[in-house]
Amino acid sequence: MVALARLLRFIADRIIFHAPLIEYWQAIDHDSPEFLTVLWRFVRVFEKPVEQAVANGTCRSDLLPSDVLLLASMLSGALYARVPERRRELADRAWVFVVEMAHLRDAPPSPL
């Protein structure tokens, strides 16, 4: 698995442990400089992995680093479940969709 798939899988594996953050994420001012800085940093982490995956043909040819925000949002949907087991199920299901949507050819189709 190359860097892009590893980073996205890292998010999928850990998102289920951060359910209390969902309320903070929803309440924060999305136009605040702090929030925009965090988003910019998040996207920057994915710049090289996306560039490499596109160049290697292991993802959609039109994938952009900013698209990772959409993929991460899909994975974070698992946070709405109240119990950890259900959050895991939703995160695993979201992973399958992320792999398909981004055409991640170097990622396992099912959870690790």
C-alpha positions in Angstrom: 0.0 0.0 0.0 1.4 3.4 -1.0 1.3 6.6 1.0 -2.1 7.8 -0.1 -3.9 4.6 0.9 -1.9 4.4 4.1 -2.9 7.9 5.2 -6.6 7.4 4.4 -6.6 4.0 6.2 -4.9 5.6 9.2 -7.9 8.0 9.4 -10.4 5.2 9.0 -8.7 3.1 11.7 -8.6 6.0 14.2 -11.7 8.0 13.5 -13.8 5.8 15.7 -12.0 6.8 18.8 -12.7 10.5 18.4 -16.5 10.7 18.6 -16.5 13.5 21.2 -14.8 15.7 18.6 -17.8 15.7 16.3 -19.6 18.3 18.4 -16.6 20.5 18.5 -16.1 20.2 14.7 -19.7 21.1 14.1 -19.7 24.1 16.5 -16.4 25.7 15.4 -16.6 28.7 13.1 -15.6 27.2 9.7 -14.6 30.6 8.5 -12.2 31.3 11.4 -8.5 31.6 10.5 -7.7 28.8 12.9 -10.1 26.4 11.2 -8.9 27.3 7.8 -5.3 26.8 8.9 -6.1 23.3 10.1 -7.8 22.5 6.8 -4.9 23.9 4.8 -2.4 21.8 6.9 -4.5 18.7 6.5 -4.7 19.1 2.7 -0.9 19.8 2.6 -0.2 16.4 4.2 -1.9 14.8 1.2 -0.3 16.8 -1.5 2.7 14.5 -2.3 0.8 11.2 -1.7 -1.9 12.3 -4.1 0.6 13.5 -6.6 2.5 10.2 -6.5 -0.7 8.1 -6.6 -2.0 10.0 -9.7 1.5 9.7 -11.4 1.6 6.0 -10.6 -2.0 5.4 -11.8 -3.0 4.0 -8.4 -5.9 6.4 -7.9 -8.3 8.5 -10.0 -6.4 10.5 -12.5 -8.4 13.6 -11.5 -7.9 13.3 -7.8 -6.8 16.5 -6.1 -5.3 16.9 -2.6 -8.4 18.9 -1.6 -10.6 15.9 -2.5 -9.2 14.2 0.5 -11.5 16.5 2.6 -14.5 14.8 0.9 -13.0 11.3 1.5 -12.2 12.1 5.2 -15.8 13.5 5.6 -17.1 10.1 4.4 -15.0 8.3 6.9 -16.0 10.7 9.7 -19.7 9.7 9.3 -18.9 6.8 11.6 -18.6 9.2 14.5 -22.4 9.6 14.6 -22.8 6.1 16.0 -23.1 5.9 19.7 -21.3 2.6 20.4 -17.7 1.9 19.3 -18.7 -1.4 17.6 -21.1 0.4 15.4 -18.6 3.2 14.7 -16.1 0.5 13.6 -18.7 -1.1 11.3 -19.5 2.3 9.7 -15.9 3.2 9.3 -15.2 -0.1 7.6 -18.1 0.4 5.3 -17.0 4.0 4.5 -13.5 2.7 3.8 -15.0 0.4 1.1 -16.7 3.5 -0.5 -13.6 5.6 -0.2 -11.5 2.9 -2.0 -14.1 2.7 -4.8 -14.6 6.5 -5.1 -10.9 7.3 -5.3 -10.1 4.2 -7.3 -7.4 3.3 -4.9 -5.9 0.3 -6.7 -3.2 -0.2 -4.1 -5.6 -0.5 -1.1 -7.4 -3.5 0.2 -11.1 -3.4 -0.6 -11.9 -4.4 2.9 -10.6 -3.2 6.3 -7.2 -4.2 7.4 
